[in-house]
Amino acid sequence: MTHSLDWKKRRKLRVTVKEALQHLLLLAIGVSFMLPFYWLVATSLKPDAQVFQSPPAWLPHPIMWHNYPKALTYVPFARYLLNTLVICTLSVFGMLLSSSLVAYSFSKIRWPGRNIAFFILLSTLMLPGQVTMIPVFSIFKSLHWVDTIRPLVVPSFLGGAFYIFLLRQFFMTVPLELSDAAKIDGCSELDIYRRVVLPLAKPALATIALFTFIGAWNDFLGPLIYLNDDAKYTLSLGLQQFVSRHGAEWSMLMAASTVMTTPIVVLFFFAQKTFIQGITLTGIKG
């Protein structure tokens, strides 16, 4: 009896030690991921003399809170924020609409060459964006869309191969009996898509909306190529104005970057459950 109790205690101790080590490992990984963000915030509160100090100053002293209002007035931050939100909103709407329609066609409607077309669509994922950059720019230039937000928004209304793949995988988990019942009730394919499939696909749609919003929010290359007028700049492009030919306002740059990064962190924090659910459910059925 005593031997049995000792074995249970040792087993419980091993389990406790194992869980403690796992939590310490996860904590170390979490701290390593948080370190760049901490350094960003700390640098935004430092005097200029401490930015490149060696050894580095982990805690700003004194704390320069006025770097934030100075950074937000150094460039027309409100205008850049409005431009960015417009592009992000239109991009999210266009990507959700176009990708969900194409994914529904690939998953629920049988038509000749469907599998071949889907294979060709997936093959475009292997094509780097740098390869098509110049031809796409030539197309937009011939359409006189340069120096407008159209090149940054219109492609999202043409769908994205990766998002179409994710939604197709999710739509294939929706039972065919639901679609058949809707057809018996007189629903068209568009009605089934709108009333049956989309309400069940909220986790996947939220995941794609989050991906698209973050991509449009952080996009630097697109605005750099297509926008020439300062009044049309986005936040990512506006940050470049803190770096001049003769130097850079590093503290204010870090302050503006912190303000730009914070909404994405907050958005992901509140949407992480839906995000993880959407990623998980899109891989259930092939």
N, C-alpha and C positions, 0 to 999 in steps of 0.2 A: 504493500500500500504506500509506504514511504517512498519507495523507488518510483512508483507511478507519479506521485505528486512532484518529486524532484524533476522527472522528465518533462512534465507539463510546464513547470516553472522555467526550465531551460528553453523549452520550445517557445514559450511566451516571450522570454528575454530575447531570443534570436529574432523573432518577428518584430519586436519593438526596436531593436538595434537596426534591423534592415529598413524599417519604415523611417527611422530617424536619419539614416544615411541617404535614403532616397529624397527626403525632404531637404536635407542640406545640399544635395546635388542640384535639386530644382531651384533652391534659393540662390545658389551660386550662379546658375545659368541666368536666372531672372535679374540678378544684380549686374551681370555682364551685359545684358541687353539694355538695362536702364542707364548704364554708365554714360553712353554717348548723349542721351537726352539730358542727364544731369549736367554734363559738361557744357552742353548748349545753354542751359538756363544759367549756370554759374558764370559763364563767359559774358552773357548778356547783362550781368549785374556788376561786372568788374570795371575799374578804371582802365584807360587805355594802357597804362604802364604795366598792368598785371596780366594782360592778355598773353604775352609771350615771355613771361617771367620764368626763369629757370633757377631752381626747381619750380615746377608749376604750383600756383596757389589754388588749392582745392576749394577754399572758401573765400569769396570776394570780401575785401576789406579796404575801404568802406563799401557798403552796398550802394550802388549807383542806380536808384530807382528811376531817376529822370532819363535813363537811356531809352526807356519804353516810349514816353511821350515824344522825345526827340526823334526816335526812329519812325513813329507813325506820322510825324509832320515833315520829315526829311523828304519823303516821297508822297504823292497823292494816294495814300493807302486806301482810303474809302472808295475812290474810283476804281483802283485795281481790284479791290474786293468785290465790287459790284460786277465788274467785267468777268471775274473768275466764277462768281455764282451763276451768272447767266449762262456761261459756257458749260459749267458742270450740270446745271438743271436740264438744259437742252440735250446734252450728251446722255444723261441718265434716261431721260424719256425716250430718246431715239433708240438707244441700245435695248431697252426693255421691250419696246414695241416691235422692232425689226427682228431681234433675236428670238423672241417668243413665237412670232408668227412662223419663221423658218423652222424652228425646232418642232413646232406642232406639225408642220407638213412632213418633216422627216420621221416623226414618231407615230403619228396617228392616221395619216392618209397614204394609201398605197397608190403609187403612180410609176409608170415605166422609167427605169433608170434612177430610181430613188437612191439605191445603195451606191451606185457609181458616183452620183452627184455628191453624196455625203463623204465618200472617200476623197474626192477632189477637194471638197471643202476642208477636210482635215489636213490634207497635204499642204495647204497654204500656211499652216502653222509652222512648217519647216522653213518658210521663206523669210529671211531677216528683213526688217523694215528698212534697213539701209539700202537694200537692193532696189526697192520700189520708190525710194525717196525722190529721186530726180524725175522719173516719169510722172509720178503723182503731182509734183510741183509744176511740171509742164502743163498738165491737164488743168489744174486750178488757175494757172497763169493765162491760159487760152480762154478760160471762162471769165477772166477779169475778177477773180475772187481774192487775189492777193491783197493784203491790208484790210481784210474783213474777217469776221469770226466764222464765216461759212466753211473754210477748210478744216476748222477745228471742231465743227458741229455736224456737218452733213455726213461724213463717214460713219458716224454712229448710227445714222438712220439706215445704213446698208448692212448692219449686223456685224457681229464679231464671231470668228470661227470657234474660238474657245468657249464663248458664252453660249453659242448655239449647241455645242457639244454638251455642256453642262445641263442645259434645259432639256435637250433631247433625252438624256439619261434619266432626268426626273420625270418627264412626261410619260416615259415608258413604264414607270412604276404605277401610273394611274390605271386601274382596272378597265379593260375594254367593256365590261358590262355597263359601266356608267355611260360611256359614249353610245352604246347600243340602246340603252334605255332612253337617252335623250333623243336619239334619232327616231325612235318609235313615237315619242311625244311631238315629233314634227320639227325638231331643231336642225338647223343647218350646221355645216362644219364651223362656220364663224360663231354661231351661237354656242356650240359645244366648247369651242376655244375660250369664249368670253365668260360663259356661265358655269362651266364645269371644271375645265382644266386650270385656268388661271387662279381661281380661288384656292385650289389645292396646292398651288406652286408658290405660295407666298415666301417660304424660306429660301427657295432657289432664286426667286426674283429679288429678294432683299440682298442676297449674296452678290448677285450681278450688279445691282444698284450700288452697293458699297464699293466693289472693285472699280466700276466705271467712274464713280465720284472721286475716288482717291487718284485714279489715273489722270483724270482731267484737272484735278486740283494741283497735282504735282508736275504736270506736263510743262517742260521748259523748252524742248526742242521745237515743238509745233508752233507756239507763239513766236519763238525766235526766228523761224523761217518765214512765217506768213504775216506777222504784224510789224508795221513800220511806224505807225502813228503812236506817240506816247500815250495818248488818251485812251487807246485800246489795249494797253498792256494788261497782262494778268499779274497776279501776285508773284509767281515764280520768276517771271521776267523782270518785274519791278525790283526784286532783290538784287539784281545785277547792278542797279544804279548806286548801290552802296560801295561798289568797287570801281575806282577811277583809274586813270592811267598812272597817277603818281602815288597811289596808296589806297587804303580801304578803311572804312569806318567799321572796324570789326565788332565793337561792342554793340553798336546800333544794328549792324547786320544780324548778329546773333539774337538781339531783342526782336527784330522783325521776323526772323525765322521761327522763334519760339511762338509768337502770336500766330503765325501761319500753320505751325505744326499742331498746336493745341486742339483746334476743332477736329482734326482727324483722330487724335488720340481719344478725345471724348466720344466721338461718334462710334469708334470701334469698341470702346468700353461698354456703351449702352447696347450695342447691336451684336456683341460677341456671341450670345446664345443663339440668336437667329442665324448668324454667319456660320457657326460651327454646324448647326443643324442642316443648313442648306448644302454645305460641302459634303457632309456625311450621306445625306439622302440621295445626292446626284450620282453616287457610285453603286447603288444597290443592284441595279439591273443593267445588263449590257445589251 
